[in-house]
């Protein structure tokens, strides 16, 4: 059995998939003309989007309504709550037989970009509905852009 490998490809203006790095170019050279290979296409996570999400958490945390301060005492708890409200959790049965939700990871390894985009949109809805009712997407995005601007 052939060991699968991750190849980085880019799409040309003419619609052809091409090697995006030297390792991929080398691997593609080993494939013979007309040879059939299996591929799974996924988009790597976008670091800018990841940073945008954590800036969003910072903005929400800094502007948390007083009524939420006791329910959400830390940024980690804010992330935990957003994961639960967006359905990003698994159920775990404790040794005592109680079912408890365990928030799922949103790490780069656990979530591809398309799924992260969906999570981000869901998180925005949760924030607008439960944490900061009345704020618009545009207002929230503007505040997040200002937060990101603080760090260059």
N, C-alpha and C positions, 0 to 999 in steps of 0.2 A: 504494500500500500504506500502511496506517495504522501509524504507529509505536506499538509496544506501550508501555504505561506500568505502573508499579507502583502499585497502589492498596492502601490500608490499610483493611481491613474488620473489623468486629466483629459477633459474632452476638448478637442480642437474646434476651431470655428467651422470646420467642415463636418463635424459630428463624429469624428473618429476618436476612439479611446487610445491614449498614448501614455507611455511611462512618464511619471512625474518625478522620478528620482533614478539614480544610477543603479541601485539594487534591483528595482523593478525592470529597468531596461535589460539588465543582465538576465534576469529570470525569463523575460519574454523572448529573448534570443534563443533560449533552450527549447521553445515550443516550435515544433515543425509546422510548415505550411500545410493547412488543411487539417491539422490535428485538433481534436475537440478537447476542450478543457472545461471544467466546471468553475464557476465564479459566483461569489455572493457579493453583491454591491452594497456598500454602506458608506455613509458620510461620517468622517471623523468629527468628533465634537469640536465646536468652535470656541476657542478660549475666550474670545471677546464676549460671546453670549454667556459663558460661565461667569465672567467678571460682572457682566450686566446684572445677572441674577443676584449675586452676592451684594452688589451695590443697592439693588432693590430691597434686599433684606435690611441693610443698614439704614436706608431711608425710612422704611416702615418702623423699624425699631426706634429710631430717633424721634419719630412722630406718633408713637403708640398712644392712643387715647388713655387717659388715666384709668378708666374703667377696665382696661385690659392688662394693666401693669401687674396685677397679682396673678392673673391667669397665664401670662406669658412673661416670666421674670428674666429670660435671657434670649439672646439671638438664636442660640441652639434650640430653645423651646419653640421659638417662632417658626423655624424651619421644620421642626417636628410636627407642629400643628398644621402647617401648610401641607406637608406630605399626607397627613391623615385626612384633611379636608379634600384633598385632590384624589384620594383613593390610592395613593402610593404607599401601600403597606401590606404586610403579610400577617396572617393570624397565627399566633403561637399558643400552644397549650402548655401552661405552666405545670410544674410537678404536682401542684395541688388540683389540677384539672380545670383551671380557669383559662378561658380564651382571652388573650390580650393582643392588641394590634402592635406590630413592630414596624416602624417606618422603614421603607425600602431605601437603598442607596441611590444617590443621583450622581455617583462618581462617573468619570469618563469611561471606565471599564464596564460599568453597569448599564449605561444608557447611551444610545446613539443620538446624533443631533436631532433627527426628526422627533424622537420621543421626548428629548429635552425641550424642543420648541413647544410641543403640546403641554408639557409640564409647566413651562413658563407662562403660557397663556392661561392655563388653569389656575396657577398661583395668582396671577393678576386678578382673576375673577373672585377668588377666595378673599384676597385683600380688600377689593372693592365691596364685597358683600358683607363680610364678617368683621373686618378690622377697621377699615376706613370708609364707611358708607358715605356716598356723596362725592367721592373723588373720582375724577375721570381718568381714563387711560392716558390722555395727553398730559394732564397735570402730574400724574405719577411718573411718566416717562421724563418729563421736564425735570422733576426733582432728582430722578436717578441720573440723568445727564449731568446735572450740577454736582452731584456726589462724585461721579467719575472724574469730572473736571478738576476736582480738588487734588487729585493724584497724578495729573498730567496725562 
